[in-house]
Amino acid sequence: MRKVLLTTTALVALGGVSAASALEISGFQRMGYHSWDDTGNTEDAGANDTAISDYNRVVFTHSVTGDSGLSASGYYRINNWAEAYHDLSLAGDFGTISLGNYTTAGGFMYNSHIYNGTFVDNNNNNSTFAGVGLSKYGAYAAIADGGDNSINYTAPAMGGFTFMATYMDDGSAGATAEALSSDSGDPDVAAVAASGADVMEYGLAYSAEINGLGFRAHGIAAKADDSTGTAGDEKDNQEFGLNVSSGPFEVRFTTSSRETNDTAGVATADIEVNEYAATYKASDDLTVGIITQSRKDKLDTTNNPKLDETIFGANYFIMPGLRVQASYVDFDYEGATNNSGSQTNIALRIDF
């Protein structure tokens, strides 16, 4: 991590600030190679089942603390120079109040390794899995994560409990594109931004350790209001999870449901996801893991879409700041057009 300290003199010249704040710059660059084989696509017109990807992230953070103990911090993150997360937080004995689109209950308290991107687990066949949501997000409830600006409250940790509440004000339907801008790949965020629906998210977690055995249980509820104030088109998401860890071993279970209602208030989709994961930290440099997820729409009795996916992943540090990430993905999708196959991913990532 590189720090850039702006001097008091420079800050005063810029805006009359009386104390300097250290600006920290961090991030990473990642290049990946992906190769897949599936039954749902044919290689015609010279097409092949390989791709080279890139992912770049730059993060700017800074903070100041007053004599009263009140602290303020800023966060700005750019992914691939297109997707931006930002946050301004005030913290004290009362807890933390955050403004922006970065700190949200769904985006901070989730449990999924897939949503977290723990391993480079790309599956270029996402677009063929109709009716089961985006598999690249795993089991999750978040709606406001990376969406429009919100206000979030994080309560002080008490007896192992952590609580967060988020309110995202999405303006109104028909608001300007700038006001409703969202770079998130989550279809829920895009739909909410287009409708002008507001979002509420709540998250509660409990963590403890007994005789070297650590565990964490959590729940998240996220709901997007209807688009007009009178229509019934709402989104209602829920997520529950449990982690158990001992030494280098950890197992996780996460289940989520994502229900969508039409303007008459009738549920039209209910995507249920179950995700299981086990990881082992073999050494300071090597972590391996296996993740499985099953996805289905309980309300679709016509196509009965269902996806089963297994991911074998590994992260290995060649030296501090430089790692190799690899994964093998096996999938089986049943729906309007069946598809099954596998994908191999390998990436080189450098942190700064």
Buried (B, 14 or more C-beta within 10 A) or exposed (E): EEEEEBEEEEBEEEEEBEEBBEBBBBBBBBBBEBBBEBBBBEEEEEEEBEBEBEBBBBBBBBBBEEEEEEBBBBBBBBBEEEBBBBBBBBBBEEBBBBBBBBBBBBBBBBBBBBBEBBBBBBBBBBEBBBBBBBBBBBBBBBBBBBBBBBBBBBBEEEEEEBBBBBBBEBBBBEBEEEEBEBBBEBEBBBBBBBBBBBBBBBBBBEBEEEEEEBBBBBBBBBBBBBBBEEBBBBBBBBBBBBBBBEEEEBBBBBBBBBBBBEEEEEBEBBBBBBBBBBBEBEEEEBBBBBBBBBBBBEBBEEBEBBBBBBBBBBBBBEEEEEBBBBBBBBBBBBBEEEBBBBBBBBBBBEBE
